[in-house]
Amino acid sequence: MKKWKLLTGNPGKAKHIEDELGVPALVSEVLVARGIDTPAKAKDFIAREIPFSDPMAYRDMQKAVQRINEALDEGERICVYGDYDCDGMTATVLLYDYLSSIGCDVWYYIPDRETEGYGLNKGAIDYIASKETDLIVTVDNGVSAINEIDYASFLGIDVVVTDHHKPREILPDAVAVVDPHREDEGGEGEYKELAGVGVAFKLVCALENDNGWGIMEQYADLICIGTVADIVPLTGENRILVRQGLSLMSETANMGLQALLEETGLAGKQLTADMVAFGIAPKLNSAARLGSAYQVTELLTTEDEELAHQLASDLCEQNRQRQQLEAEIAKDIDAMFIEKADILNDRVVVLDGEGWHHGVIGIVCSKVVERTGKPCVLISRDGDEARGSARSVEGFSMIDAVSYAAEHLTRYGGHPFAAGMSLDSDKIDAFRKAVNEFAANNFLQMPVYTQKIDKVMDPAELTVNNISSLKLLEPFGASNEVPVFAFRKVLVDGIYPIGNGKHLRLRFKKAGMVFYAVYFGMTAEEFPYTQGEIVDVAATCEVSEYGGEERVSVKIRDIRPSSLSQEKLFCGNLIYDGYKRGEPVPEEDIPERNDFAVVYRFIRNITSFRGELDVLFGRITGQNKEYPMDSCKMRLCLDIMEEMGLITRKFDGKSEEITLNPQSQKVNMEDSKLLEKIKRGNI
């Protein structure tokens, strides 16, 4: 279960924005909840056009332009050095296409994900030198390649760096380093949140002496894909770049992209950022994960229609293979959670498996974070060597945790929300211990996975006109997520399996109002609530068309018992995790006779329970609102009741099934050896 965080609204400020700008009330409320709380801020945010920052304002841009123009004038050979993710590949194609169009002798190189890894490397530079190259221009990488750029210089090759990653204290000794995150003097007025393709776009604008709008019209589709895929904030200039790309993509002149749209069923549709993020980007990224990034660059540069469709078809097939690999790894993780359930009590969940595909463990890792609510590291072992991918939750810096464990690693890098590392397989246990030691030393209470709620909504507000107004806030993405609304104290009035039983359609009722919602990925067997229960629902809302009629579509993000106390749930879970790690249980959390009676009576009344224990806690405390119990005490009650034979528990890696056992005689809970150990503090 996610921790809900209701953003702070202000009806007065929302009404002021509504009156001043004439925007709908719901839009104003969401804007204010997200800190956009004045008419001026709101006007800038929803503007369809804004002036782009001057590309020449970026530090070293003049040097970069001068060196590239010199190469053009002298007929020198240029290599665009890219990266194998969506951002890097689209940036490579953009810059390569532009330089080709102005007559440069240009080619491109993208390192192999498996054998070379991210960024410049000496082997690649040797190969580039063998192709009689005079100048390397990096895109989406290079700002940390100090030794590699020195090596290129030694071989007589100049380097211009364009990147958007945070530089280290020392910049590489390149001809130019164009990076909006440089912290040295200069750079006034530059927009800093660009993706790698955005920085490449700025370089092209500077070369063309264009204010941005002309070049954007030519490359908006590529810029949009790279920007959305790299999950940079969709604020300021990024909003304009993505919005323009989405509006033009359905009529793209890029033959390869058009073929991909047709293969994915998106051709002719008005695209959204979600369609790009989940429909287009995964296909492009799958090439580098399972095949070669050159499949993507060839697709996006070809003018052969037959080849375009073949490449697009290949990418879609690789994406299906990637999904299958993810499912296999997820199945392995389910088995681990069953066999070694105590792993789930660690502050940072570190899992390792033999032969997990390096290219997909990062995707699976994100899903494990959402599932466990904790920072997670997945490590793939390949004999004596291992590689890992880490993802985190807000408030816990993964790169700081990994840096703390650096003595056990051969290579690492990343940022607060994600990191990658290489290490010897026999160092995995030491690494696991170190990152958990970092967490223990730095957090009294570990941050947990949070679901932000923009507004508590009444079902009466679910009108087509009201929900349609949210389109003013598009495009949605990082730092401008799809609004999530909470519907409180609604009655579960109907449960209907759909999609061959893989999903649910739920009917809710409140104060005479009825609405329906879809819960994707939830089966009727796994759904832990029954008809007639009162719950809170967190959901997104959009307008969809069914049979020519527009209707509001509600998609569930989370459901919880209406009576749930978040403080008692999450604080109790942390205490219980500590108990499972060998820490003493606070006296107030040691179960007593009445605690067992409350838990036992609830399970007896419902006969059996299946679902997350967080849900069980909410349901038990909902029926016993005045009873002072947190989730640690409830979980200890279950452990002891299982020991004493009162209940049977089965854990499938995701949820628990609890059934009551028939009893022929009264059970004295004070006879529990586990309870005795807990009281002694000897776990």
C-alpha positions in Angstrom: 0.0 0.0 0.0 1.3 3.5 -0.9 1.5 6.3 1.6 -0.8 9.1 0.4 0.3 12.7 0.5 -2.5 15.2 0.0 -1.0 18.3 -1.6 -1.9 21.6 0.1 -4.7 23.5 -1.7 -5.9 27.1 -1.2 -9.4 27.9 -2.3 -8.8 31.6 -2.3 -5.7 31.4 -4.5 -7.5 29.0 -6.8 -10.5 31.3 -7.2 -8.1 34.2 -7.9 -6.4 32.3 -10.8 -9.8 31.2 -12.1 -11.2 34.8 -12.1 -8.0 36.4 -13.5 -7.3 33.9 -16.3 -10.7 32.4 -16.9 -9.4 28.9 -16.5 -11.7 26.2 -15.1 -12.0 25.8 -11.3 -10.5 22.2 -11.3 -7.5 23.3 -13.3 -6.9 26.2 -10.9 -7.2 23.9 -7.8 -4.6 21.5 -9.3 -2.2 24.3 -10.2 -2.3 25.8 -6.7 -1.9 22.4 -5.1 1.3 22.0 -7.1 2.7 25.4 -6.0 1.7 27.3 -9.1 -0.3 29.7 -7.0 -0.4 33.1 -8.7 -2.0 34.2 -12.0 1.4 35.0 -13.4 2.8 31.6 -12.6 -0.3 29.9 -14.0 -0.2 31.9 -17.2 3.4 30.9 -17.8 2.6 27.3 -17.1 -0.3 26.9 -19.5 1.1 29.2 -22.2 1.2 27.6 -25.6 4.2 29.6 -26.6 7.1 31.0 -24.7 10.4 32.6 -25.8 13.2 30.1 -25.9 16.4 30.9 -24.0 19.3 32.1 -26.2 21.3 29.1 -27.2 24.5 31.2 -27.1 23.9 31.8 -23.4 25.1 28.3 -22.6 28.7 28.2 -21.5 31.2 27.2 -24.2 28.5 27.3 -26.9 30.4 29.9 -28.9 33.5 27.6 -28.8 31.4 24.6 -29.9 30.0 26.5 -32.8 33.3 27.9 -33.8 35.0 24.4 -33.8 32.2 22.7 -35.7 32.2 25.5 -38.4 35.9 25.2 -38.7 35.5 21.4 -39.3 32.9 22.2 -42.0 35.1 24.8 -43.7 38.2 22.6 -43.6 36.4 19.4 -44.7 37.3 17.6 -41.5 35.6 14.4 -40.4 33.2 14.6 -37.5 31.9 11.7 -35.4 28.7 12.2 -33.3 29.3 10.0 -30.2 25.9 9.1 -28.7 24.3 6.9 -26.2 22.1 3.8 -26.3 19.0 5.0 -24.6 16.1 6.8 -26.2 17.5 10.3 -25.3 21.0 9.5 -26.6 19.7 7.8 -29.8 17.3 10.6 -30.7 20.1 13.2 -30.0 22.5 11.3 -32.2 20.0 11.2 -35.1 19.1 14.9 -34.7 22.7 16.1 -34.7 23.8 13.7 -37.4 20.9 14.7 -39.7 21.6 18.4 -39.3 25.3 18.2 -39.8 24.7 16.0 -42.9 22.3 18.6 -44.2 24.8 21.4 -44.1 27.5 19.4 -45.9 29.6 18.1 -43.0 31.6 14.9 -43.4 29.9 13.2 -40.5 29.2 9.8 -39.1 28.1 8.5 -35.7 29.1 6.0 -33.1 27.1 4.5 -30.3 28.8 2.3 -27.7 27.4 -1.2 -27.1 25.4 -1.5 -23.9 26.7 -4.9 -22.9 30.4 -4.8 -23.9 31.2 -1.1 -23.6 28.7 0.5 -21.2 27.8 4.2 -21.0 29.9 7.0 -22.3 33.3 7.4 -24.0 35.8 4.6 -23.7 39.3 4.2 -25.1 38.5 1.3 -27.3 35.9 3.3 -29.1 38.2 6.3 -29.4 40.8 4.0 -31.0 38.2 2.9 -33.5 37.1 6.4 -34.2 40.7 7.4 -34.8 41.2 4.6 -37.3 38.4 6.2 -39.3 40.5 9.4 -39.8 38.2 11.4 -37.6 39.3 15.0 -36.6 36.4 16.0 -34.2 34.1 14.1 -31.8 30.9 15.8 -30.7 29.3 13.9 -27.8 25.5 14.0 -27.2 24.0 12.9 -23.9 27.4 12.0 -22.5 31.0 13.2 -22.1 30.9 15.6 -19.1 32.6 13.0 -16.8 34.9 11.5 -19.4 38.1 13.3 -18.2 40.6 10.6 -19.0 39.0 9.5 -22.2 39.0 13.0 -23.6 42.6 13.4 -22.7 43.3 10.2 -24.6 41.4 11.5 -27.6 43.5 14.7 -27.5 46.7 12.6 -27.3 45.6 10.9 -30.6 45.0 14.3 -32.2 41.2 14.3 -32.0 39.4 17.3 -30.6 36.2 16.8 -28.6 33.1 19.0 -28.1 30.9 17.8 -25.3 27.2 18.3 -25.2 25.6 16.7 -22.1 22.9 17.3 -19.5 24.2 15.2 -16.7 25.6 16.8 -13.5 29.4 17.4 -14.0 32.0 16.4 -11.4 34.2 19.1 -9.7 36.7 19.0 -12.6 35.5 19.4 -16.2 37.1 17.5 -19.0 39.8 19.3 -21.1 37.6 19.5 -24.2 37.4 22.2 -26.8 34.0 23.0 -25.4 31.8 21.6 -22.7 28.1 22.6 -23.2 26.1 21.4 -20.2 23.3 23.4 -18.5 24.3 22.0 -15.1 27.7 23.5 -15.1 28.1 25.6 -11.9 31.0 27.8 -12.9 30.5 31.4 -13.9 28.4 32.3 -16.9 25.3 30.7 -18.3 22.9 33.4 -17.3 19.4 32.9 -18.7 19.9 29.3 -19.9 17.2 26.8 -19.4 18.7 24.0 -17.3 16.3 21.1 -17.4 16.9 19.9 -21.0 17.4 16.3 -21.9 20.5 15.3 -23.9 18.4 15.7 -27.1 17.4 19.2 -25.9 21.1 20.2 -25.5 21.8 18.9 -29.0 18.8 20.9 -30.2 20.3 24.0 -28.6 23.6 23.3 -30.4 21.8 23.1 -33.7 20.0 26.3 -33.0 23.3 28.1 -32.3 24.9 26.7 -35.5 21.8 27.8 -37.5 21.5 31.2 -35.6 17.9 30.2 -35.0 15.7 31.3 -32.0 14.5 27.7 -31.6 11.1 27.7 -33.4 12.4 27.0 -36.8 14.6 24.1 -35.8 12.0 22.8 -33.5 9.5 22.4 -36.3 12.0 20.3 -38.2 13.0 18.0 -35.2 10.1 18.3 -32.8 9.2 14.6 -33.0 12.7 13.4 -32.1 13.1 16.0 -29.3 9.7 15.0 -27.9 10.6 11.3 -27.8 14.0 11.8 -26.2 12.7 14.3 -23.6 9.7 12.2 -22.5 11.8 9.0 -22.4 14.5 10.5 -20.3 12.0 11.6 -17.6 13.3 15.2 -17.3 10.9 17.8 -15.8 8.2 18.8 -18.2 8.4 22.4 -17.2 9.3 25.6 -19.1 10.9 24.9 -22.5 10.5 21.2 -22.2 6.7 21.6 -22.1 6.8 23.5 -25.3 9.2 21.1 -27.0 7.1 18.0 -26.0 3.7 19.7 -26.8 4.9 20.7 -30.2 6.3 17.3 -30.9 3.1 15.6 -29.9 1.1 17.8 -32.2 3.3 17.1 -35.2 4.2 13.5 -34.6 1.0 12.0 -36.2 2.1 13.7 -39.4 5.8 13.1 -39.1 7.9 13.2 -42.2 10.3 10.7 -40.6 9.7 7.5 -42.5 11.0 5.2 -39.8 9.0 6.9 -37.1 5.9 6.7 -39.2 6.4 3.0 -39.7 6.8 2.5 -36.0 3.6 4.4 -35.3 1.8 2.1 -37.7 3.3 -1.0 -36.1 2.2 0.1 -32.7 -1.3 1.2 -33.8 -0.7 4.8 -33.0 -0.6 6.2 -36.6 -3.1 8.9 -37.2 -3.9 9.4 -33.5 -3.4 12.6 -31.5 -0.6 11.4 -29.3 -0.1 12.1 -25.6 3.1 11.9 -23.6 1.9 8.6 -22.0 1.6 7.1 -25.5 5.2 8.1 -26.2 6.4 6.9 -22.8 4.7 3.5 -22.9 4.1 3.0 -26.6 7.1 4.3 -28.5 10.0 4.7 -26.1 10.0 1.0 -24.9 10.3 -0.2 -28.5 13.3 2.0 -29.1 15.0 1.2 -25.9 14.5 -2.6 -26.4 16.9 -2.4 -29.4 19.8 -1.4 -27.2 18.7 -3.8 -24.4 18.3 -6.9 -26.6 19.8 -6.0 -30.0 21.7 -2.9 -31.2 21.1 0.8 -30.9 22.0 1.0 -34.6 18.7 -0.5 -35.4 17.0 2.6 -34.0 19.3 5.1 -35.7 18.9 3.2 -39.0 15.2 3.3 -38.5 15.1 7.0 -37.8 17.4 7.9 -40.7 16.2 5.5 -43.5 14.4 6.7 -46.6 13.5 3.1 -47.6 9.9 2.4 -46.8 10.2 -1.4 -46.9 13.3 -1.3 -44.6 11.6 1.1 -42.3 8.7 -1.3 -41.7 11.0 -4.3 -41.3 13.0 -2.4 -38.7 9.9 -1.2 -36.9 8.6 -4.8 -36.9 11.9 -6.0 -35.5 11.8 -3.5 -32.7 8.3 -4.5 -31.7 9.3 -8.1 -31.6 12.3 -7.3 -29.4 10.0 -5.4 -27.1 7.9 -8.5 -26.7 11.0 -10.4 -25.9 11.9 -7.8 -23.3 8.5 -8.1 -21.7 9.0 -11.9 -21.5 12.4 -11.5 -19.9 10.9 -9.1 -17.3 8.2 -11.6 -16.5 10.8 -14.3 -16.0 12.8 -12.2 -13.6 9.6 -11.1 -11.8 8.8 -14.8 -11.3 12.2 -15.4 -9.8 11.7 -12.5 -7.4 8.3 -13.9 -6.4 10.0 -17.2 -5.5 12.7 -15.3 -3.5 10.1 -13.4 -1.5 8.4 -16.8 -0.6 11.7 -18.6 0.2 13.4 -15.7 1.9 10.6 -13.4 3.1 12.8 -11.7 5.6 14.5 -9.9 2.7 11.4 -7.7 2.7 12.2 -6.4 6.1 15.5 -4.9 5.1 15.7 -1.1 4.8 17.0 -1.4 1.2 15.9 -4.6 -0.7 18.9 -6.1 -2.5 18.2 -9.1 -4.7 20.5 -11.1 -7.0 20.0 -13.8 -9.6 22.2 -15.7 -12.0 21.8 -14.7 -15.6 19.2 -12.0 -15.3 19.4 -9.9 -18.4 21.3 -6.7 -17.7 19.2 -4.7 -20.1 15.9 -5.2 -18.3 16.7 -5.4 -14.6 16.3 -1.6 -14.2 12.7 -1.8 -15.4 12.0 -4.7 -13.1 13.7 -2.9 -10.2 11.3 0.1 -10.6 8.3 -2.3 -10.3 9.9 -3.9 -7.1 10.2 -0.4 -5.6 6.5 0.2 -6.2 5.6 -3.2 -4.9 7.7 -3.1 -1.7 7.6 0.7 -1.1 11.3 0.6 -0.4 14.6 1.4 -2.3 15.7 -1.6 -4.3 18.8 -3.0 -6.0 18.7 -5.9 -8.5 22.0 -7.6 -9.3 22.6 -9.9 -12.2 25.3 -12.5 -11.6 27.3 -13.8 -14.6 29.8 -16.2 -13.0 32.4 -14.2 -11.0 31.1 -10.9 -12.3 27.9 -9.0 -11.5 26.1 -5.9 -12.6 23.3 -4.1 -10.8 20.6 -1.5 -11.2 19.1 0.5 -8.4 15.9 2.5 -8.0 14.8 4.6 -5.0 11.9 6.5 -3.4 11.7 10.2 -2.7 13.8 11.2 0.2 16.4 8.4 -0.1 19.4 9.2 -2.3 20.4 6.0 -4.0 23.7 7.4 -5.4 24.7 8.4 -1.8 23.9 4.8 -0.6 25.9 3.3 -3.5 28.8 5.6 -2.9 28.9 4.6 0.7 29.3 1.0 -0.5 31.9 1.9 -3.1 34.7 -0.2 -1.6 32.8 -3.3 -2.7 32.2 -2.0 -6.3 34.4 -1.9 -9.4 32.3 0.8 -11.1 29.2 2.8 -10.3 27.3 6.0 -11.1 23.9 7.5 -11.0 21.7 10.0 -9.2 19.3 10.2 -6.2 16.6 8.1 -7.8 18.6 5.6 -9.9 22.1 4.1 -10.0 24.1 1.4 -11.7 27.0 -0.6 -10.5 29.5 -3.4 -11.3 31.0 -5.7 -8.7 32.5 -9.1 -8.1 29.8 -11.7 -7.3 31.4 -12.6 -4.0 31.0 -9.0 -2.9 27.2 -8.9 -3.2 26.5 -9.8 0.5 29.0 -7.1 1.6 27.4 -4.6 -0.7 23.9 -5.5 0.7 25.1 -5.0 4.2 26.8 -1.7 3.4 23.8 0.0 1.7 21.6 -1.1 4.6 24.2 0.2 7.0 24.0 3.6 5.2 20.3 3.6 5.6 20.5 2.7 9.3 23.0 5.4 9.9 21.2 8.2 8.1 17.5 7.6 8.7 15.5 7.2 11.9 12.5 6.5 9.7 13.0 5.2 6.2 11.2 7.1 3.5 8.5 5.1 1.8 6.9 5.0 -1.6 4.4 7.9 -1.8 1.3 8.6 -3.9 0.7 12.3 -4.2 -3.0 13.4 -4.2 -3.9 16.6 -6.0 -7.4 17.0 -4.6 -10.1 15.2 -2.7 -12.9 14.9 -5.3 -16.6 14.3 -5.0 -18.2 11.9 -7.5 -20.4 14.7 -8.7 -17.4 16.4 -10.2 -16.8 13.5 -12.6 -18.3 15.3 -15.6 -17.0 15.4 -19.1 -16.6 19.2 -19.1 -14.8 19.2 -15.8 -12.3 16.4 -16.6 -11.8 17.6 -20.2 -10.4 20.9 -18.7 -7.4 19.0 -17.4 -6.0 19.0 -20.9 -4.9 22.5 -20.2 -2.2 21.0 -18.0 -0.8 18.6 -20.6 1.7 17.4 -21.5 2.0 15.2 -18.4 5.3 13.7 -17.3 8.1 14.2 -14.7 7.4 17.2 -12.4 3.9 17.5 -14.0 2.4 14.1 -13.4 -1.2 13.2 -14.4 -3.4 14.6 -11.6 -4.5 12.0 -9.0 -7.7 12.5 -7.1 -9.0 10.9 -3.9 -12.6 9.7 -3.5 -13.2 9.2 0.2 -15.7 7.0 2.0 -17.2 5.4 -1.1 -19.1 2.1 -1.0 -17.9 -0.8 -3.0 -21.1 -1.6 -4.8 -20.0 -4.0 -7.5 -17.0 -6.1 -8.6 -16.8 -7.2 -12.2 -13.9 -9.1 -13.8 -12.9 -7.9 -17.2 -10.1 -8.6 -19.7 -10.3 -12.4 -19.3 -10.2 -12.0 -15.5 -6.9 -10.0 -15.5 -8.5 -6.7 -14.5 -11.5 -5.4 -12.5 -14.3 -3.0 -13.2 -15.6 -1.6 -9.9 -18.8 0.2 -9.1 -18.7 2.7 -6.3 -21.5 4.7 -4.6 -21.6 7.7 -2.4 -24.5 9.9 -1.4 -26.7 8.6 -4.2 -24.0 9.1 -6.9 -22.6 6.1 -8.7 -19.3 5.9 -10.7 -17.3 3.1 -12.2 -13.5 2.6 -12.2 -11.0 0.2 -13.8 -8.3 -1.5 -11.6 -5.8 -2.8 -14.1 -3.7 -5.8 -13.0 -6.1 -6.7 -10.1 -8.0 -10.0 -10.3 -11.2 -10.8 -8.4 -9.3 -13.4 -6.4 -6.6 -11.0 -5.3 -9.0 -8.1 -4.6 -9.0 -7.8 -0.8 -12.3 -6.0 -0.4 -15.9 -7.2 -0.5 -19.1 -5.6 -1.7 -20.5 -3.3 0.9 -17.2 -2.1 2.3 -16.3 1.6 2.6 -13.0 2.5 1.0 -10.9 5.5 -0.2 -9.9 5.4 -3.8 -6.9 7.2 -5.5 -7.4 7.5 -9.2 -6.7 9.3 -12.4 -9.5 10.6 -14.6 -9.7 11.2 -18.3 -12.3 11.6 -21.1 -12.5 8.7 -23.5 -14.8 8.0 -26.4 -17.1 4.9 -26.5 -19.3 4.4 -29.5 -19.1 8.0 -30.5 -20.0 9.2 -27.0 -17.6 10.9 -24.6 -17.4 9.5 -21.1 -15.2 10.0 -18.0 -12.8 7.1 -17.5 -11.5 6.5 -14.0 -8.3 4.4 -13.5 -7.4 3.3 -10.0 -4.0 3.9 -8.6 -4.6 2.6 -5.0 -7.4 1.6 -2.7 -7.4 1.6 1.1 -9.9 1.2 4.0 -11.4 4.6 4.7 -10.6 4.3 8.4 -6.9 3.7 7.8 -4.4 5.5 10.1 -1.3 6.1 7.9 0.8 6.9 11.0 -0.1 3.7 12.8 0.4 1.7 9.6 3.7 3.0 8.4 5.3 3.6 11.8 4.2 0.1 12.9 5.6 -1.5 9.7 9.0 0.1 10.4 9.0 -1.2 14.0 8.0 -4.7 12.8 10.8 -4.6 10.1 13.2 -3.8 13.0 11.9 -6.7 15.0 12.5 -9.0 12.1 16.1 -7.7 11.9 16.7 -8.5 15.5 15.8 -5.2 17.2 13.8 -5.2 20.4 10.0 -4.5 20.3 8.8 -1.4 22.2 6.8 -2.4 25.3 3.7 -0.7 23.9 3.8 -3.0 20.8 4.0 -6.3 22.7 0.6 -8.0 22.2 -1.7 -8.7 25.1 -4.8 -10.8 25.4 -7.2 -8.2 24.1 -5.1 -7.6 21.0 -5.3 -11.3 20.1 -9.0 -11.2 20.7 -9.5 -8.3 18.3 -7.5 -9.9 15.5 -9.0 -13.3 16.0 -12.6 -12.1 16.0 -12.1 -10.2 12.8 -10.7 -13.2 10.9 -13.4 -15.4 12.4 -16.1 -13.1 11.2 -14.8 -13.0 7.6 -13.7 -16.7 7.6 -10.5 -16.0 5.6 -8.5 -13.1 4.2 -6.4 -12.7 1.1 -4.4 -9.6 0.3 -1.7 -7.3 1.7 -1.4 -7.2 5.5 -1.6 -3.4 5.2 -5.1 -3.8 4.0 -5.9 -6.3 6.8 -4.7 -3.7 9.3 -6.9 -1.0 7.9 -9.9 -3.3 8.0 -9.3 -4.5 11.5 -8.8 -1.0 12.9 -11.7 0.2 10.9 -14.0 -2.0 12.9 -12.2 -1.2 16.1 -11.7 2.5 15.7 -11.0 3.3 19.4 -8.6 0.4 19.9 -4.9 1.5 20.2 -3.2 -0.9 17.8 -0.6 -0.2 15.2 0.4 -2.5 12.4 3.4 -3.9 14.3 1.2 -5.3 17.0 -1.2 -6.8 14.5 1.6 -8.5 12.7 3.0 -9.9 15.9 -0.4 -11.2 16.8 -0.6 -13.0 13.5 2.9 -14.5 14.0 2.0 -15.8 17.4 -1.5 -17.0 16.4 0.2 -19.0 13.6 2.7 -20.5 16.0 -0.1 -21.5 18.3 -2.0 -23.2 15.5 -5.0 -20.8 15.4 -4.5 -19.7 11.8 -2.8 -21.0 8.7 -0.9 -18.5 6.5 0.3 -18.8 2.9 2.4 -16.1 1.2 2.7 -16.1 -2.6 5.3 -13.4 -2.8 2.7 -10.6 -3.2 -0.1 -11.2 -0.8 -1.1 -13.4 2.2 -3.9 -15.9 2.5 -5.0 -16.4 6.1 -7.6 -19.0 7.2 -8.8 -19.8 10.7 -8.1 -23.3 12.0 -10.8 -25.3 13.9 -10.1 -25.5 17.6 -11.2 -28.3 19.9 -10.0 -26.6 23.1 -9.1 -23.2 24.4 -5.6 -21.9 23.6 -3.6 -19.9 26.1 -1.5 -17.3 24.3 0.9 -17.0 27.2 2.2 -20.4 26.3 3.7 -18.9 23.1 7.5 -19.3 23.0 7.6 -16.5 20.4 5.7 -14.1 22.8 8.1 -15.1 25.6 11.1 -14.2 23.4 9.6 -10.9 22.3 9.0 -10.0 26.0 12.6 -10.9 26.8 13.8 -8.8 23.9 15.8 -11.9 22.7 14.7 -12.2 19.1 
